């Protein structure tokens, strides 16, 4: 298209005002500049768009036909600008996060509460899944960022920021396993017990498999479950020794419903990490939420 879009904006303003002077004032242009745009558009379209009247100008039939379309176009552009400003000012927009049960409950929940209170117009979507799935969605642009637990596999092209420590523990019911309360167990001895672990497609399970292998022990769980919440419930019922991040069983450990086994050596600490794609531009909502996370955890 050879026509300057500015000409259409000027044409629409003149048609709406019915007066070149008022249109110039509305557009913050000089009257000669407005007249020049109209003449240029008429030359390009090879037709007359306005006729002069005592009070200003009036659309010709060709001008009326053009105005019916440019009015809708200008209104659509104005609406688009309004939407973008709303996203910029966090009055609207969306925020898409990938997280596991653990990172959502113990890492993101408080910052999410703060963000939503400050920016209620922003839609928040949290996709729950294991770390490999979250990283894949991040690479494909399906989420703004991920909150995952280390270790990460295949995250070399992503930006990873560790935040808080995770402590993997093994918990059991004192009713079902009283003999283990005062005993220190080795990794090999622990593997001989009926274990309850997360499924194999999680970073936690991969970490434990690798760590037990480094201790010359083979992890062979009695139960493989989808969530840590279920692991705690199975352990409460005496179905085995549960492998969880300590925070997941904090209430049950405090009440005495479960106890923490003493394992020597114990697995090393892991981290909750925020993962972003360095090749992607963060939305205003995503950038603001990351600022809130940074502020929240820097003061803890």
GIDA-V276306 format. One record per pair of residues at least 4 apart in sequence whose ideal C-beta (glycine too) atoms are under 8 Angstrom apart, sorted by the first residue. I is the first residue (numbers start at 0). GAP is how many residues later the second one is. D is the distance in whole Angstrom. If there is no record, write none. Layout:
BEGIN
<<I & GAP & D> <I & GAP & D>>
END
This chain:
BEGIN
<<1 & 42 & 7> <2 & 4 & 6> <2 & 5 & 7> <2 & 38 & 7> <2 & 41 & 5> <2 & 42 & 8> <3 & 4 & 8> <3 & 33 & 8> <3 & 36 & 7> <4 & 4 & 7> <5 & 4 & 6> <5 & 31 & 7> <6 & 4 & 6> <6 & 30 & 5> <6 & 31 & 8> <6 & 33 & 6> <6 & 34 & 4> <6 & 37 & 8> <7 & 4 & 6> <7 & 33 & 7> <7 & 62 & 5> <7 & 65 & 7> <7 & 66 & 7> <8 & 4 & 7> <8 & 18 & 7> <8 & 65 & 6> <9 & 4 & 6> <9 & 13 & 7> <9 & 17 & 6> <9 & 19 & 7> <9 & 24 & 6> <9 & 27 & 4> <9 & 28 & 7> <9 & 31 & 8> <10 & 4 & 6> <10 & 26 & 7> <10 & 27 & 6> <10 & 30 & 6> <10 & 38 & 7> <10 & 52 & 8> <10 & 55 & 7> <10 & 56 & 7> <10 & 59 & 6> <11 & 4 & 6> <11 & 55 & 7> <11 & 58 & 5> <11 & 59 & 6> <11 & 61 & 8> <11 & 62 & 5> <12 & 4 & 6> <12 & 10 & 4> <12 & 13 & 6> <12 & 14 & 5> <12 & 21 & 8> <13 & 4 & 8> <13 & 5 & 8> <13 & 6 & 6> <13 & 9 & 4> <13 & 20 & 7> <13 & 24 & 6> <13 & 36 & 7> <13 & 43 & 6> <14 & 35 & 8> <14 & 44 & 6> <14 & 48 & 7> <14 & 52 & 5> <14 & 55 & 8> <14 & 56 & 8> <15 & 7 & 8> <15 & 55 & 8> <16 & 5 & 4> <16 & 6 & 4> <16 & 9 & 7> <16 & 39 & 8> <17 & 4 & 8> <17 & 37 & 7> <17 & 38 & 5> <17 & 39 & 6> <17 & 40 & 7> <18 & 4 & 6> <18 & 36 & 7> <18 & 37 & 3> <18 & 38 & 7> <19 & 4 & 6> <19 & 11 & 6> <19 & 14 & 5> <19 & 15 & 6> <19 & 18 & 8> <19 & 36 & 7> <19 & 37 & 6> <20 & 4 & 7> <20 & 10 & 6> <20 & 35 & 8> <21 & 4 & 6> <21 & 34 & 8> <22 & 4 & 6> <22 & 11 & 6> <23 & 5 & 5> <23 & 6 & 6> <23 & 7 & 5> <23 & 9 & 7> <23 & 10 & 5> <26 & 7 & 7> <28 & 4 & 4> <28 & 5 & 5> <29 & 4 & 7> <30 & 4 & 6> <31 & 4 & 6> <32 & 4 & 7> <33 & 4 & 7> <34 & 4 & 6> <35 & 4 & 6> <36 & 4 & 6> <37 & 4 & 6> <37 & 11 & 7> <37 & 12 & 7> <38 & 4 & 6> <39 & 4 & 6> <40 & 4 & 6> <40 & 8 & 7> <41 & 4 & 8> <41 & 5 & 6> <41 & 6 & 6> <41 & 7 & 5> <44 & 4 & 7> <44 & 17 & 8> <44 & 21 & 8> <46 & 13 & 8> <46 & 15 & 5> <47 & 12 & 5> <47 & 14 & 7> <47 & 15 & 8> <48 & 10 & 7> <48 & 11 & 6> <48 & 13 & 6> <48 & 14 & 4> <48 & 17 & 7> <49 & 7 & 4> <49 & 8 & 7> <49 & 9 & 6> <49 & 10 & 7> <49 & 13 & 6> <50 & 6 & 7> <50 & 7 & 5> <50 & 9 & 6> <51 & 4 & 8> <51 & 5 & 6> <51 & 6 & 8> <52 & 4 & 6> <52 & 5 & 5> <58 & 4 & 4> <58 & 5 & 5> <58 & 8 & 6> <59 & 4 & 7> <60 & 4 & 7> <61 & 4 & 6> <62 & 4 & 6> <63 & 4 & 7> <64 & 4 & 8> <65 & 4 & 6> <66 & 4 & 6> <67 & 4 & 7> <68 & 4 & 6> <69 & 4 & 6> <70 & 4 & 6> <71 & 4 & 6> <72 & 4 & 6> <73 & 4 & 6> <74 & 4 & 6> <75 & 4 & 6> <76 & 4 & 6> <77 & 4 & 6> <78 & 4 & 6> <79 & 4 & 6> <80 & 4 & 6> <81 & 4 & 6> <82 & 4 & 7> <82 & 9 & 7> <83 & 4 & 6> <84 & 4 & 6> <84 & 6 & 8> <85 & 5 & 4> <85 & 6 & 4> <85 & 7 & 7> <85 & 35 & 7> <86 & 4 & 8> <86 & 5 & 6> <86 & 6 & 4> <86 & 196 & 7> <86 & 197 & 6> <86 & 198 & 7> <87 & 196 & 5> <88 & 195 & 8> <89 & 28 & 8> <89 & 29 & 4> <89 & 31 & 7> <89 & 32 & 6> <89 & 194 & 6> <89 & 195 & 6> <89 & 198 & 6> <90 & 28 & 8> <90 & 30 & 5> <91 & 29 & 5> <91 & 30 & 7> <92 & 28 & 8> <92 & 29 & 5> <92 & 30 & 7> <92 & 190 & 6> <92 & 191 & 7> <92 & 192 & 5> <93 & 28 & 7> <93 & 29 & 4> <93 & 30 & 8> <93 & 31 & 7> <93 & 189 & 8> <93 & 191 & 7> <94 & 20 & 8> <94 & 27 & 6> <94 & 28 & 7> <94 & 29 & 5> <94 & 30 & 7> <94 & 49 & 6> <94 & 188 & 7> <94 & 190 & 4> <94 & 191 & 6> <94 & 194 & 6> <95 & 29 & 5> <95 & 31 & 7> <95 & 46 & 7> <95 & 47 & 5> <95 & 48 & 5> <96 & 11 & 7> <96 & 27 & 7> <96 & 28 & 7> <96 & 29 & 5> <96 & 30 & 7> <96 & 46 & 6> <96 & 47 & 7> <96 & 48 & 7> <96 & 49 & 7> <96 & 50 & 7> <96 & 192 & 8> <97 & 28 & 8> <97 & 29 & 5> <97 & 31 & 7> <97 & 35 & 8> <97 & 36 & 4> <97 & 39 & 5> <97 & 40 & 6> <97 & 44 & 8> <97 & 45 & 4> <97 & 47 & 7> <97 & 48 & 4> <97 & 49 & 7> <97 & 50 & 8> <98 & 4 & 5> <98 & 5 & 4> <98 & 8 & 8> <98 & 9 & 6> <98 & 27 & 6> <98 & 28 & 7> <98 & 29 & 6> <98 & 35 & 7> <98 & 47 & 7> <98 & 48 & 4> <98 & 49 & 7> <99 & 4 & 7> <99 & 28 & 7> <99 & 29 & 7> <99 & 30 & 6> <99 & 31 & 7> <99 & 34 & 7> <99 & 47 & 8> <99 & 48 & 7> <99 & 49 & 7> <99 & 102 & 7> <100 & 4 & 6> <100 & 27 & 7> <100 & 126 & 5> <100 & 127 & 6> <100 & 128 & 7> <101 & 4 & 6> <101 & 5 & 8> <101 & 47 & 6> <101 & 64 & 8> <101 & 102 & 8> <101 & 126 & 6> <101 & 143 & 6> <101 & 145 & 8> <101 & 146 & 7> <101 & 170 & 8> <102 & 4 & 5> <102 & 5 & 6> <102 & 44 & 4> <102 & 45 & 6> <102 & 46 & 6> <102 & 169 & 5> <103 & 4 & 5> <103 & 5 & 7> <103 & 22 & 6> <103 & 24 & 7> <103 & 43 & 7> <104 & 4 & 6> <104 & 142 & 8> <104 & 143 & 8> <105 & 139 & 7> <105 & 141 & 5> <105 & 142 & 8> <105 & 166 & 8> <106 & 40 & 6> <106 & 56 & 7> <106 & 57 & 6> <106 & 165 & 5> <107 & 4 & 5> <107 & 18 & 8> <107 & 39 & 5> <107 & 185 & 8> <108 & 4 & 7> <109 & 4 & 7> <109 & 186 & 6> <110 & 4 & 6> <110 & 178 & 7> <110 & 181 & 5> <110 & 182 & 5> <110 & 185 & 5> <111 & 4 & 6> <111 & 12 & 7> <111 & 14 & 8> <111 & 177 & 8> <112 & 4 & 6> <113 & 4 & 6> <113 & 178 & 5> <113 & 182 & 7> <114 & 4 & 6> <114 & 7 & 8> <114 & 9 & 8> <114 & 173 & 7> <114 & 174 & 5> <114 & 177 & 5> <115 & 4 & 6> <115 & 6 & 8> <115 & 8 & 7> <117 & 174 & 8> <118 & 166 & 7> <118 & 169 & 7> <121 & 163 & 5> <126 & 7 & 7> <126 & 10 & 6> <126 & 15 & 7> <126 & 16 & 6> <128 & 4 & 4> <128 & 5 & 6> <128 & 8 & 8> <129 & 4 & 7> <129 & 69 & 8> <129 & 71 & 5> <129 & 72 & 4> <129 & 73 & 7> <130 & 4 & 6> <130 & 15 & 8> <130 & 17 & 4> <130 & 18 & 6> <130 & 21 & 7> <130 & 71 & 7> <130 & 72 & 4> <131 & 4 & 6> <131 & 21 & 7> <131 & 22 & 8> <131 & 69 & 6> <131 & 70 & 8> <131 & 71 & 7> <132 & 4 & 7> <132 & 68 & 8> <133 & 4 & 6> <133 & 9 & 7> <133 & 12 & 4> <133 & 13 & 8> <133 & 14 & 5> <133 & 141 & 8> <134 & 4 & 7> <134 & 11 & 6> <134 & 13 & 7> <134 & 17 & 7> <134 & 19 & 6> <134 & 20 & 6> <134 & 23 & 7> <134 & 140 & 7> <135 & 4 & 6> <136 & 5 & 4> <136 & 6 & 5> <136 & 9 & 7> <137 & 4 & 7> <137 & 5 & 6> <137 & 7 & 7> <137 & 8 & 5> <137 & 20 & 7> <137 & 137 & 6> <137 & 138 & 8> <137 & 139 & 6> <138 & 18 & 7> <138 & 19 & 7> <138 & 138 & 7> <140 & 136 & 8> <140 & 139 & 7> <143 & 132 & 8> <143 & 138 & 6> <143 & 139 & 6> <143 & 141 & 8> <143 & 142 & 4> <144 & 129 & 6> <144 & 130 & 6> <144 & 131 & 5> <144 & 132 & 8> <144 & 137 & 8> <144 & 141 & 6> <144 & 145 & 7> <145 & 128 & 7> <145 & 129 & 4> <145 & 130 & 8> <146 & 125 & 7> <146 & 126 & 7> <146 & 127 & 6> <146 & 128 & 8> <147 & 4 & 7> <147 & 55 & 7> <147 & 124 & 8> <147 & 125 & 6> <147 & 127 & 6> <148 & 17 & 6> <148 & 54 & 5> <148 & 55 & 6> <148 & 96 & 8> <148 & 121 & 6> <148 & 122 & 7> <148 & 123 & 6> <148 & 124 & 7> <149 & 12 & 7> <149 & 16 & 8> <149 & 53 & 7> <149 & 57 & 8> <149 & 120 & 5> <149 & 121 & 5> <149 & 122 & 8> <149 & 123 & 6> <150 & 52 & 6> <150 & 55 & 7> <150 & 56 & 6> <150 & 59 & 8> <150 & 119 & 7> <151 & 6 & 8> <151 & 8 & 6> <151 & 51 & 7> <151 & 121 & 7> <151 & 123 & 7> <152 & 50 & 7> <152 & 53 & 7> <154 & 5 & 6> <154 & 120 & 6> <156 & 120 & 8> <156 & 121 & 8> <157 & 117 & 5> <157 & 118 & 7> <157 & 119 & 6> <157 & 120 & 7> <158 & 116 & 7> <158 & 117 & 5> <158 & 118 & 7> <158 & 119 & 5> <159 & 113 & 5> <159 & 114 & 8> <159 & 115 & 5> <160 & 112 & 6> <160 & 113 & 5> <160 & 114 & 8> <160 & 115 & 8> <161 & 109 & 4> <161 & 110 & 7> <161 & 111 & 5> <162 & 108 & 7> <162 & 109 & 5> <162 & 110 & 7> <162 & 111 & 6> <162 & 130 & 7> <162 & 134 & 5> <163 & 107 & 7> <163 & 108 & 5> <163 & 133 & 7> <164 & 104 & 5> <164 & 105 & 7> <164 & 106 & 6> <164 & 107 & 8> <165 & 79 & 5> <165 & 103 & 6> <165 & 104 & 4> <165 & 105 & 6> <165 & 106 & 6> <166 & 78 & 7> <166 & 79 & 5> <166 & 102 & 6> <167 & 36 & 7> <167 & 39 & 8> <167 & 40 & 7> <167 & 75 & 7> <167 & 76 & 8> <167 & 77 & 6> <167 & 78 & 8> <167 & 99 & 5> <167 & 102 & 7> <168 & 74 & 8> <168 & 75 & 7> <168 & 76 & 7> <168 & 77 & 5> <168 & 80 & 7> <168 & 91 & 5> <168 & 92 & 7> <169 & 20 & 6> <169 & 25 & 8> <169 & 71 & 5> <169 & 72 & 7> <169 & 73 & 6> <169 & 90 & 7> <169 & 91 & 4> <169 & 93 & 6> <170 & 61 & 7> <170 & 64 & 5> <170 & 70 & 7> <170 & 71 & 5> <170 & 73 & 6> <170 & 78 & 5> <170 & 81 & 7> <170 & 82 & 7> <170 & 87 & 4> <170 & 88 & 7> <170 & 89 & 6> <170 & 90 & 7> <171 & 4 & 7> <171 & 5 & 4> <171 & 8 & 6> <171 & 63 & 6> <171 & 68 & 8> <171 & 69 & 5> <171 & 70 & 7> <171 & 86 & 7> <171 & 87 & 6> <171 & 89 & 6> <172 & 4 & 6> <172 & 62 & 6> <172 & 63 & 6> <172 & 64 & 7> <172 & 65 & 5> <172 & 84 & 7> <172 & 85 & 6> <173 & 4 & 6> <173 & 7 & 6> <173 & 82 & 7> <173 & 84 & 8> <173 & 85 & 5> <174 & 63 & 6> <175 & 62 & 3> <175 & 63 & 8> <176 & 4 & 8> <176 & 16 & 8> <176 & 61 & 8> <176 & 64 & 7> <178 & 4 & 7> <179 & 5 & 7> <179 & 13 & 8> <179 & 61 & 8> <179 & 79 & 8> <179 & 81 & 6> <180 & 78 & 6> <182 & 78 & 8> <182 & 79 & 7> <183 & 78 & 5> <183 & 79 & 7> <183 & 80 & 5> <184 & 4 & 4> <184 & 5 & 5> <184 & 8 & 8> <184 & 76 & 6> <184 & 77 & 7> <184 & 78 & 6> <184 & 79 & 8> <185 & 4 & 7> <185 & 29 & 8> <185 & 31 & 8> <185 & 77 & 8> <185 & 78 & 7> <186 & 4 & 6> <186 & 24 & 8> <186 & 25 & 6> <186 & 28 & 4> <186 & 29 & 8> <186 & 30 & 4> <186 & 76 & 7> <186 & 78 & 7> <187 & 4 & 7> <187 & 27 & 7> <187 & 28 & 7> <187 & 29 & 4> <188 & 4 & 7> <189 & 5 & 7> <189 & 27 & 7> <189 & 51 & 7> <189 & 71 & 7> <189 & 73 & 6> <190 & 4 & 7> <190 & 21 & 6> <190 & 26 & 5> <190 & 27 & 6> <190 & 28 & 6> <190 & 29 & 7> <192 & 47 & 7> <192 & 48 & 5> <193 & 28 & 4> <193 & 29 & 8> <193 & 45 & 7> <193 & 46 & 4> <193 & 47 & 7> <194 & 24 & 7> <194 & 25 & 7> <194 & 26 & 4> <194 & 27 & 6> <194 & 28 & 8> <194 & 45 & 6> <194 & 46 & 5> <194 & 47 & 8> <194 & 48 & 6> <195 & 25 & 6> <195 & 26 & 7> <195 & 27 & 4> <195 & 29 & 7> <195 & 35 & 5> <195 & 38 & 5> <195 & 39 & 6> <195 & 43 & 7> <195 & 44 & 4> <195 & 45 & 7> <195 & 46 & 4> <195 & 47 & 7> <196 & 8 & 6> <196 & 11 & 7> <196 & 22 & 7> <196 & 24 & 4> <196 & 26 & 7> <196 & 27 & 6> <196 & 28 & 7> <196 & 34 & 7> <196 & 46 & 5> <197 & 4 & 5> <197 & 6 & 5> <197 & 7 & 5> <197 & 26 & 7> <197 & 27 & 6> <197 & 28 & 8> <197 & 29 & 8> <197 & 30 & 7> <197 & 33 & 7> <197 & 45 & 7> <198 & 6 & 6> <198 & 25 & 5> <198 & 26 & 7> <198 & 27 & 6> <199 & 5 & 5> <199 & 6 & 7> <199 & 9 & 8> <199 & 24 & 7> <200 & 4 & 7> <201 & 4 & 7> <202 & 4 & 6> <203 & 4 & 6> <203 & 39 & 8> <203 & 41 & 8> <204 & 4 & 6> <204 & 19 & 8> <205 & 4 & 6> <206 & 4 & 6> <206 & 60 & 8> <206 & 63 & 6> <207 & 4 & 6> <207 & 11 & 6> <207 & 35 & 6> <207 & 59 & 7> <208 & 4 & 6> <208 & 10 & 5> <209 & 4 & 7> <210 & 4 & 7> <210 & 56 & 5> <210 & 57 & 7> <211 & 5 & 5> <211 & 6 & 7> <211 & 7 & 5> <212 & 4 & 7> <212 & 5 & 7> <212 & 6 & 8> <214 & 50 & 7> <220 & 19 & 8> <220 & 22 & 8> <221 & 17 & 8> <221 & 18 & 5> <222 & 8 & 8> <222 & 11 & 6> <222 & 16 & 7> <222 & 17 & 6> <224 & 5 & 4> <224 & 6 & 5> <224 & 9 & 7> <225 & 4 & 7> <226 & 4 & 7> <227 & 4 & 7> <227 & 16 & 5> <227 & 17 & 7> <227 & 20 & 4> <228 & 4 & 7> <228 & 19 & 7> <229 & 4 & 6> <230 & 4 & 6> <230 & 11 & 4> <230 & 12 & 7> <230 & 13 & 5> <230 & 17 & 8> <231 & 4 & 6> <231 & 10 & 6> <231 & 12 & 6> <231 & 16 & 6> <231 & 17 & 5> <231 & 20 & 6> <231 & 26 & 7> <232 & 4 & 7> <233 & 5 & 4> <233 & 6 & 6> <233 & 8 & 6> <234 & 4 & 7> <234 & 5 & 7> <234 & 6 & 7> <234 & 7 & 4> <234 & 14 & 8> <234 & 17 & 8> <234 & 23 & 6> <235 & 16 & 7> <235 & 21 & 6> <235 & 22 & 7> <240 & 20 & 7> <241 & 7 & 7> <241 & 16 & 8> <243 & 4 & 4> <243 & 5 & 5> <245 & 4 & 6> <245 & 7 & 8> <245 & 14 & 7> <248 & 4 & 5> <248 & 9 & 6> <248 & 11 & 8> <249 & 4 & 6> <250 & 4 & 6> <251 & 5 & 4> <251 & 6 & 4> <252 & 4 & 8> <252 & 5 & 6> <252 & 6 & 7> <252 & 7 & 6> <262 & 4 & 8> <273 & 16 & 7> <273 & 19 & 7> <275 & 4 & 7> <275 & 6 & 7> <275 & 14 & 8> <281 & 4 & 4> <281 & 5 & 5> <281 & 8 & 7> <282 & 4 & 7> <283 & 4 & 6> <284 & 4 & 6> <285 & 4 & 6> <286 & 4 & 7> <287 & 4 & 7> <288 & 4 & 7> <289 & 4 & 6> <290 & 4 & 6> <291 & 4 & 6> <292 & 4 & 6> <293 & 4 & 6> <294 & 4 & 7> <295 & 4 & 7>>
END
